Amino acid sequence: MTAADAADTITALPLGGPSLPQERRLVTSIPGPRSQELLARKAAAVAAGVGHTAPIEAVAAGGGVVVDADGNSLIDLGSGIAVTTVGNAHPKVVEAVQAQVARFTHTCFMISPYDSYVAVAEALNRITPGDHEKKSALFNSGAEAVENAVKIARKHTKKQAVVAFDHGYHGRTNLTMALTAKSMPYKSGFGPFASEIYRAPLSYPFRDGLSGADAARRAISVIEKQVGADNLAAVVIEPIQGEGGFIVPADGFLPALVEWCRANGVVFIADEIQTGFARTGAMFASEGFGIVPDLITTAKGIAGGLPLAAVTGRAEIMDASHAGGLGGTYGGNPVACAAALASIEVFETENLSQRAREVGDILVSRLTAMQADDPRIGDVRGRGAMVAAEFVDPATGDPDAALTAAVAKECIARGVIVLTCGTYGNVIRFLPPLSIGDDLLNEGLDVLADVLATA
C-alpha cells in the first residue's frame, strides 16, 4: 500500500467516539476478510515478537465498542489495557488534541518549555494521594516512569537495592524486566538483567490464606534477611497487581509495608500505571488502602489514549536529582499533555470514580453468580472497574490456563474483547471503558456466561 492509498483509506474510515452505535454486531466471522488481509501484512512486515489478542483490524472505537474493517462491532472489556478509561475518542480529548496540534507538535520541554507540561504536573501534584508538597516529571511510558522512579529513589537515599514482589509487572525495559516477576513472555531469553533487584512474597489471599498483617510480616522478614534496610533504596509495588492477576492484597498488608519503609528510610513507590485514574473506584488505588506513597508512577489512563507517563512524589525526593538528570526528548509531549489535561477534567467533572464503582458492582455481581454455578471459577476479585475471575481445576484448585485461553478466544470470536493475565495464565481481567453502558456491559457478560456453559 502506498502512502497515497493509506491516506485515502484513512479518510474513508468511520469516526470513533460516543456517536458510534453501541451494539455488538457480527457481520462476518472473526477475523473477517479485511482483517485477515491486515494480519497477513502484519506477519510479513512486523516483528514476530509483537503479538495481538483480537484478530481484527480496528477502524473506529468509542463508548463501549471497537469496530473492525469488516463492519463487526465488538464489545470492549479491555480498554486497550486500561488506557481508554474515559472512552475512546472522547470529544473533550479530541478537541484538546486538535487544538494543540494546530499550534505546535513538539519543541522538547527541556529546550523550550510550555504551559501544558507544567499544568499536568500541577494537576498530578493536586490529585495524587497526600497533602504534602509534591513535584512531578513527565515521560512517555509506564516502564520509563518506573525506571525514573527507581533512579530518583536511589539518588535520594544514596542506596542501590530495590525490592519488587511476586506476580508483579513493571515493564519490558531492562530494569523493569528485572522488576517484573513473570518470565514468559516478558523476560525469557532477554537477560542479563539489571542488578540489585530483589523479590518478596505478595499477599495473595486466594492462594496463601494469610491476613494482611501476617503476609506483611512474611514479606518484611524476607526483605530484612535477604536485602537489609541499610542497603534498600525503594520498595516498588502495584497496589493491585495488574498483569500478575488482579491480585488484591489483604487489608493491612500495604499499610504495614508503608510503615516499615517510613521507619527505615526506604522510598515506597506505588506503581499505579494500571490502577490509576478512577479505574478502581477512587482516583488512585492507594486511596482505597489508606496509604500515601512517597512516589507514584502513572501512565495508561492518564491521557485518553495518547502516550504519556509521570512520576509524582514528595518534593524533597523528587528534587534529589541534579539538573539534567531527568528528562527525555519526547517526555511530556505537548499533544499528550493537552489530552491529559482534558482527560483529568473528564475524570473529575463526570465523576468517573463513581461510575467505576457502578461498573464494578455489575461485574462482581454477575461473575459471582456465575461462580456459584461453576466451580471452575475459583475466585472473583477486584476494585471498581478492575475485576478478574481466576479459573482453576475444581478437583485440585490448580490454575487452569487452557480453559482460560479457550474462553477468552471464544468470547472474542463472539464479539466480546476480553484479556487474560496472571502468573499462571488462568485469569480473565475486565477493564471496560467507563463510557460503556450498563446494557452493553451486561450483554458482554451474557456472552461470557454462554461461552462458559459450553466450555
TIGU-274865 format. One record per residue: residue in three letters; x, y, z of N, C-alpha, C in turn. Coordinates in steps of 0.02 Angstrom, whole numbers, plus 50000, padded with zeros to 5 digits. Atoms other than C-alpha are relative to their C-alpha. Example, Ala and Ser with C-alpha at 12.3 -4.5 7.8 and 13.67 -1.06 7.14 Angstrom:
// residues 2
Ala500454994150000506154977550390500455006050000Ser499584994149997506844994750357499615005550037
// end
This chain:
// residues 455
Met500424994050000500005000050000500445006250000Thr499624993850004500685017149951499755004950053Ala500204994849952500625032550062499345003249978Ala500624997150025499255039649949499414995450013Asp500545004849987498235023749964499815000050074Ala500134999849929498425024250152499605006150020Ala500374993849985497835042350158499274999449978Asp500695000950025496305038050052499604995450046Thr500345004749956495905023450166499805003450065Ile500144996749936496025034150323499405004749994Thr500554995350007494835047450256499334996549991Ala500625003750010493555033950216499764996350062Leu500175003949941493545026450391499455003450041Pro500504997049956492085028950512500335003650058Leu499754996449942492325041450652499854996050063Gly500115003449937492505034750828499635004550049Gly500314996049949491885041650992499314997450019Pro500645002449973490215040151083499444999849949Ser500535000250051489215042950922499954993349965Leu500035006750030489625025250864499404996250029Pro500535004249973488135013450878500264995450054Gln499775003949943488305004951047499674993249998Glu500295006650010487964987150994500534995049983Arg499595005650024488774970350971499714997949934Arg500255001450068488654966750785500514995649965Leu499565004550037489394952050691499754999449928Val500165000250072489354954350502500354994149967Thr499625005750025490684941250467500244995950059Ser499635003449948491584928150565500625004250017Ile499414996349979493084934850661500604995449999Pro499914993950039494294937950582499634999749933Gly500304999550065493364943850428500545000849946Pro499504999850054494194945150257500465006050002Arg499554994149999494844962950275500484999650059Ser499555000949943495544959150447500534994849984Gln499525005150019496364943650377500545002949955Glu499514996850044497204954350244500515003950042Leu499544996149957497934965850378500464995450039Leu499595004649961498524951250483500534996649957Ala499495002750045499404943950331500555005149988Arg499504994850008500274960650303500415000750064Lys499644999649936500714961250489500524994550004Ala499535005649996501514944050479500615001149956Ala499444998950046502584949650333500425006050019Ala499654993749989503064966950397500205001450072Val499904998349930503014967050587500384994350034Ala499615005049964504244958150701499554994950035Ala500415005549974503584941250759499875000750075Gly500094999349928503804946150941499435004650020Val500564995549986502394958950927499364996149987Gly500605004150007500824948850961499365004249997His500644996649995498974953150963499504995350032Thr500515003949965497454947351061499394998849956Ala500595000550042495964951050948500215000149927Pro499785000250070496224945850765499565004349955Ile500404995450039495414961250691500425005949977Glu499724993650019495854977250600499545005450027Ala500424994849969495174990950713499995006249955Val500064993950040494505006050617499645005650037Ala500354994949961493445015150747499854997150069Ala500165002249932493085014450933499695005850038Gly500304994949958492045023851060499464997050044Gly500485002949954490865021451205500264993550027Gly499785006549978491005002951239500124995149944Val499915004450058491364996151065500635001649961Val499474999350049492774993250941499724997249935Val500265002050066492294992350756500584997949956Asp499455002250044493344982450632499865001549927Ala500034998250070493664984250447499464996249962Asp500535003950032492344971050406499315002150023Gly500644997649976490974980650496499764996750063Asn500185003049936490954969850652500095005150056Ser499964995649942490644979250814500064995750062Leu499855004349942491434971150967499935004050064Ile500034997049933491054974951149500705000150029Asp499324999049976492634981751227500024999450076Leu499925000949928493004974751400500745000350020Gly499284999649986494864978851392500295007050000Ser499764993050002495074997551355500735000649979Gly499304999750020496734994151269500474999150059Ile499665001349936497364987551438499965006350045Ala500144994749951496565001151547500245006949977Val499774993650026497075015551433499425004749984Thr500544995650021495455022251360499445000250052Thr500475000049944494615023751529499455005149991Val500514994950011493715039851483499574998549939Gly500355001650062493125031651322500425002049940Asn499614998650060493945030851152499735006249965Ala500184993950037493955047451057499495004250038His500444995749961493105056751199500015007049970Pro500024993550034492515073351125500465005350030Lys499574994949969493455084051252500744998649986Val499315001850016495065074451221500155001649927Val499914998750072494855075551032500075007549988Glu499974992750009494535094351042500675002850024Ala499374997449972496055097451153500594998049956Val499455002450042497195086851042500025003949934Gln500024996550063496615095150882500245007350007Ala499794993049989496875112550955500765000450009Gln499284999849987498635108351015500404998449936Val499655001850063499155100150850500045006049954Ala500014994050043498675116150761500495005350023Arg499534995149974499825126250875500724997749988Phe499355003150012501385115250882499984992950027Thr500005007049980501775096850900500584998250045His499415001849961503485097350984500495005850001Thr499414995649996504845108751049500544996850042Cys499615003249946505595097051181499985004650061Phe500084995949941505165103351354500665002150030Met499344998349973507005102951402500345005549960Ile499724994750041507365115251261499575006350006Ser500464994349997505845126651254499384998050038Pro500575002249959504625123851398499335003149977Tyr500674997750017502745125951377499534998850058Asp500464999949944501255128351490499694993350016Ser500395006049987500365111751468500384994850040Tyr499595004549960501805101451540499935002050074Val500044997549931501795112351696499304998950028Ala500705000949978499885111451705499864992750018Val500095007049984499915092451700500354998450067Ala499655001149937501225092251839499605002850058Glu500404996949947500155104051942499384995750015Ala500595004149989498625093151916500174993550036Leu499795006149967499545077251965500195001350073Asn499814998349932500265085652119499375001050044Arg500624998749964498485090452168499604993650013Ile500485005549995497555074152136500304993650028Thr499715006149972498805060852194499955000150076Pro500125000449927498655054752375500505004150040Gly499584996349953499335065452517499975007549990Asp500034992750003499325083952559500685003250009His499324997449994501225085752568500195003649935Glu499754996650060502215096352445500254994849951Lys499825005050051502435086752282500275003549938Lys499784998050066503285088252115499934994149953Ser500095005250050503115078451953500515000849943Ala499625000050062504125073751799499644995549951Leu500395003550051503355067751636500454996049953Phe499645004650044503905053451524499524997249948Asn500405002650056503225042651383499614993850015Ser500325006549989502785025451450500054998150073Gly499995002349931502445016251611500684997450021Ala499345002749984504105007051605500495005750012Glu499544994349992505015023551584499875003650066Ala500164996949936504095030751734500294995950057Val499745004249946504575015851842500765000650003Glu499274999250001506405017051787500205006550033Asn499814993649972506455035351833499835000550074Ala500155000249928505595032452000500564996650038Val499455003549968506975020052042500635004450001Lys499434995450002508315032451985499945005350054Ile500114994749951507555045952094500104997350071Ala499945002949933507435034452246500724998550017Arg499285001549987509245028752227500395006450012Lys499644993749990509845046652211499855003050068His500214997049936508845052152363500304996350059Thr499785003949942509345037852478500744998450000Lys499305002050009511095035052410500104992550014Lys499985007349994510695016452416499814997049932Gln500105002950067510535004152271499464994649996Ala500455005850005509444989052313499275002249992Val500714998850011507624988452256499634993450008Val500415005949990506284976052309499365000749960Ala500645000750033504844970852196499674993750028Phe500395005349968503534957452230499814994549951Asp500265005550040502964940552169499395002349961His500564998650045501744941852023500005007149972Gly499994993150022502244959951992500185000849926Tyr499824998150069502334967751819500155007550000His499814993050001503264984051791500265002449933Gly499794997750066503774984351607500464995249965Arg499625004350045504844977351467500715002749986Thr499314997750007506444987851476500454995950045Asn499555004449963507994980251554499885000350074Leu500124999549928507734987051729499314997550019Thr500685002049981505854984351728499884992649987Met500035007350006506064966551662500274996850063Ala499745002749937507124963451816499495000550056Leu500524999149949505714970251923499414995549989Thr500585004150018504394960051831500134992850019Ala499915006849974504094942751903499944994649946Lys500185005450046503414932951755500514999549943Ser499495001050052504674925351634499705000449930Met500315000050067503604921251481499365004150001Pro499564998750056503324931151378500475005950010Tyr499694993549990504154946151459500764999950007Lys499305000049982505894940651510500414994649966Ser499655006050021506344923851436500475001549941Gly499504999150052507964924951335500265007049991Phe499814992950009508184943751358500525002450050Gly499514997949949509444943951502500695000949971Pro500064999149927510564947751587499635006450017Phe500404994449978509514959751687500385004450049Ala499704995249954509894974651797500114996750068Ser499825003049935510714970451963499665003750058Glu500264997249937510224974252143499245000350001Ile500725000649998508414968952115499834993750039Tyr500195005549957507614957652246499244999250000Arg500725001450003505904949552263499754997550067Ala500325002149937504754947452412499314997049985Pro500655003050011503144937452432499435005050008Leu500584995649999501504946252397499444997050043Ser500625002549971499884944952492499534997949944Tyr500425002950052498794933452384499464996050036Pro500485003349955497254929452490499714993549974Phe500305006150027496514916452372500474994050005Arg499525005650002498114906152372500404999250065Asp499595000949939499024909852536499594999850064Gly500435000349941497564911952657500235004250059Leu499724996149945498564924452760499635006550009Ser500244993249987497924940152844500505005049972Gly499544994850024498674956452784500605000950046Ala499464999149952499684958052943500504994349995Asp499545005750004500394940552929500395000049934Ala499654999750064500794942452744500535005450000Ala499514994649996501674958952782500614997850041Arg499445002549959502714950852920500444995349960Arg499625004650042503224937152799500435003949949Ala499634996250050503734949752664500565003950032Ile499484995949967504674961052785500564995650025Ser499485004649978505604946152856500474998249943Val499595001650058506194941352682500445006049981Ile499624994050018506714959352646500585001150048Glu499484998749950507684961152809500564994949996Lys499505005250001508564944552791500404999949935Gln499675000950064508964944752605500295006549972Val499774993650027509244963352574500295004450055Gly499794995649946509344973552734499795007249986Ala500244993250009508574990652759500565004949984Asp499444995450011510284998952759500225000249927Asn499805000350071510514993652577499435001749953Leu500604999850041508744996552516499785007149984Ala500224993450022508295011852413499255000549998Ala500724999550013506495007652371499664993349999Val500475005550011505054995552376499525002349945Val500444998450056504054995252213499444994949998Ile500575004749999502304987852214499395003149967Glu500664998150026500664988652120499504999150057Pro500505000949946499284991852249499534994249987Ile500345006050024498274979252149500404997549940Gln499595002650055499304967952036499605000249935Gly500324999850065498914970251852500104993649962Glu499855006050039499694957651735500074993850044Gly499915005749955500044946651886499364996550019Gly500635003449987498194942651903499485003950038Phe500484995849964497244957451978499954997850073Ile499985002449931497784951552149499915006050047Val500144994849951497034962352287500294997750067Pro499695002349937498134961252443499505000550058Ala500445000049941497294957552609500075006750037Asp500004993749963496824972552715500575000050051Gly499454999249953498294978952816500694998649971Phe499365001750029499654972352701500385006249978Leu499664994150025500064988552612500165005150054Pro499824995349946499934999952766500604997750042Ala499435002549961501164988552858500655001049963Leu499404998850040502404989652714500205007450001Val499864992849999502245008552709500315002050067Glu499744998449933502525009652897500724997750007Trp499315002549995504084998852885500475004349958Cys499584995750042504765009252741500145006750033Arg499914993649967504485025452836500514999450058Ala499575000949942505375018552989500724998549981Asn499345002350021506865012652887500315004149944Gly499714995750052507175026852764499984996949931Val500085003250065506555016752615499445003649962Val500514996650040505595025252474499474995049978Phe500565004350020503875017452447499735002649934Ile500234998150068503445017852260499384995949984Ala500615003250022501655013952210499965000449924Asp500085000350073501545008252029499264999849986Glu500724999450014499805014551984499875000849926Ile500064999250073500045013051797499354996949975Gln500635003050020498565001151779499435001850046Thr500534998749951497605005651937499795007350003Gly500124992949991497655024551919499435002849959Phe500494996150037496385037251859499314996849999Ala500695002149989494715031451929499874992649988Arg500125007050020494955013351874499734995850057Thr500205004349944494725005852048499445002950043Gly500534996849961493315017252106500235005850042Ala499704994049972494495030352176500485002649948Met499554997550051495635041752078500634995749997Phe499435004549997497075030652136499864994450050Ala500145005749958497025013252212500295000850070Ser499704999049935498165018752354499505002850050Glu500504997049956496715028852423499564994750032Gly500435005249974495675013152443500314995950054Phe499645003749949497015005452552500245004550057Gly499814995449947497295021052657500735001450004Ile499284998850000499105023352604500175006249959Val499734994350037500105038352543500704998149977Pro499335001850025501565033252432500485005850003Asp499504994850008503195042752430500055002249927Leu500024998750072503215041452240499454995849970Ile500525003650035501825036252123500135000549925Thr499914999950072502025031151941499334999149966Thr500645000350037500615033851817500144999849925Ala499985000350073500295030851632499314997849977Lys500625002950025498945021251535499435005049997Gly500604995850003497325030651578500115007450004Ile499864992949986498195047351602499795004749944Ala500084995350055497925054551428499524997549946Gly500525001950046496435046151346500234996249939Gly499755003950056497485035151232500655002549970Leu499364997550025499005046051197500564998050048Pro499455002449958500725040851262500265005550047Leu499754995549948501135049651425500074996050064Ala499895003249935501805044251594500295005250048Ala499754995149951502335052651755500254996550062Val499815001649931503225051051920499815006150041Thr500214994649955502435061452059500184997950071Gly499835001949932503035062152237500235005750043Arg499784995149950503705070852389500545004549969Ala499574995250034504595086552333500744998950018Glu499305000849980506165083052434500324993849967Ile499755005850035506335066052350500075001449926Met499984998450072505905072052175500565004849983Asp499484995050013507175086152192500714997350012Ala499345002849985508605074152235500454999949939Ser499595000550061509175072852054500315006749982His499674994050026510415085251983499645002349936Ala500304997350060509845096751842500244996249938Gly499835003950059509775087051679499994992550011Gly500015007149985509675070351768499364996549981Leu500655002850020507855067851720499795003349935Gly500264997150062507035070251552499974994949944Gly500065004150060506935063551375499715004149944Thr500204995850057506625070251201499255001249997Tyr500734999450008504755066651197499635000650065Gly500345000149936504375066651383499565006150010Gly500464994449992502825077251414499855003449934Asn500164997250066502445079551229499385004550005Pro500564995349991501265094551211499324997349979Val500655002850021499915084851118499744995250052Ala500195004649946499915071251251499805003850063Cys500184995949942499875084551387499315003049992Ala500674997350013498355092651307499484994650012Ala500465005649989497505075651306499934998450074Ala500015001649928497975072751488499585005150038Leu500394994949965497255089351546499264999249986Ala500705001250016495635085651454499744993850036Ser500215006249967495565067951524499905001150075Ile500064998749929495865073751703499365004050014Glu500624996249993494455086351681499404995449995Val500555004750008493315072351621499944995550062Phe500025004249940493785060951767499655003650058Glu500264996349942493335074651890499285002549988Thr500664996950011491825083251809499464994849985Glu500495005250015490985067151751499974994750054Asn500015004449941491295058551919500114992749980Leu499885006750026492075043351838500204995050055Ser499875004749945492635036152005499364996650022Gln500655002949984490805033752048499784995249945Arg500205004450054490485026451876500404993450003Ala499605006049993491915014151904499714995450054Arg500305004149947491085008352064499354996749975Glu500615002950028489435005851972500154994349952Val499805005350046490284995951834500264993950040Gly499745005449959491194985751967499454996050034Asp500555003649968489564981552056499684995149951Ile500295004450050488874974351894500474994149987Leu499525005350013490464964551858500024994950056Val499945004649943490614957152032499354996050009Ser500645003449992488754953152043499914994449949Arg500095004950054488704944251875500504994350006Leu499485005149997490354935051898499914995450060Thr500115004349942489954928952074499394995549990Ala500575004450017488284922452009500234994349956Met499725005350041489234912751876500414995250043Gln499585004149956490444906652009499584995150041Ala500425004249958489014899752113499794993649963Asp500215005750041488554888151969500584996449966Asp499445002750038490304884551904500624999850044Pro499435000449954491664878052021500675001249967Arg499384998450035492964881451887500215007350012Ile499834993149982492874899751938500194999950074Gly499765000749931493944898852093499955006450040Asp500004993749963493964917252137499765005649955Val500194993850032493144933752088500255005650044Arg499694994949958494074949152146500115006449960Gly499844993750032494474967252110499705005850039Arg500274993849973494034985252150499755004249942Gly500264995850053492934996552046499954996249935Ala500045003050066493034993151860500654996449981Met499405004050008494584982351882499874993450036Val500265006149970493894964951911500264994049961Ala499745006050033494504947351873499664993850026Ala500215006749980493964929251877500594995349990Glu499455004750004495264915951915499724992949990Phe500255006550019494974898851834500464994550026Val499625005449968495504882751920499704993249982Asp500255006950001495344863951914499604999050064Pro500405000549939493894861052035500254994750048Ala499795005549958494664844952099500625001750041Thr499364998849968496374851852143500125007350020Gly499874992949990496244870852142500595002649960Asp499444997950042497694871252019499775004849945Pro500194995450054497704885151889499824996349936Asp500215003050064496804880851726500095005149944Ala499844995350053497674890951592499674998249934Ala500305002250064496974880451449499285002249995Leu500694997750000495174884051498499965007549991Thr500004992750003495564902451521500125002449929Ala499844998050069496334904051348499434998449953Ala500555002050044494904894551266499405004550009Val500584995649987493564905151350500125006949970Ala499854993450027494434921451303499965000049923Lys500005000550074494664915851122499294999649973Glu500695000750024492844910851104499605006450012Cys500344993649989492224927151182500165004949944Ile499814995550054493204936851053499674997949935Ala500335002550061492514925750913499275001949999Arg500724998149995490764930350976499915007550008Gly500074992850001491144948950978500085003450067Val499874996849935491744952551156500754999650013Ile499284999849988493544958051186500124999450075Val499775000849931494224951051350500744998549999Leu499285000949994496014949951411500144994950054Thr499775004749948496914936351506500595003050037Cys499414997949963498264938651637500154994850053Gly499835004549945499044930451789500664996449988Thr499375003650004500704922351827499914993149969Tyr500135006750025499904905651785499565000149937Gly500414999450061498894912251636499294997750009Asn500665002849987497254907351719499495005250025Val500444994649977496414924251748499745003849940Ile500284995450049495214934051638499865006550037Arg500084993549968495254952551680499515004349961Phe500514995750029493884965151648500185007350014Leu499794993049995494384983251613499585004249951Pro500404996350049492914991051520500115007550004Pro499994992749996492975009351472499415002350042Leu500544997649956491945019451595499455003449962Ser500534997450043490945025951448499524994549977Ile500435005550021490155008751423499335000550036Gly500665000149970488285007451453499874993550037Asp500165006049961487534995151576499754994349956Asp500285005250043486574985951440500554996449961Leu499465002950039488124983351335500464995850044Leu499595003849954489144977851485499674993350018Asn500365006149984487814965251533499974995249941Glu500005004350059487724958851355500684996449994Gly499345003150002489594955751358500064994450050Leu499985005249948489404946051520499534994249984Asp500435005450024487954936251444500384995449953Val499595004050047489134930651306500494995750039Leu499535003849959490424925451436499644994050032Ala500385005349968489094915351528499834994449950Asp500165005150052488564906651366500624996049981Val499385003550017490374902651324500184995050055Leu499835004549945490674895251497499534993950002Ala500475005549998489104884651482500174994449952Thr499835005150050489834875551332500744998350000Ala499275001149999491694876051377500174993750039
// end
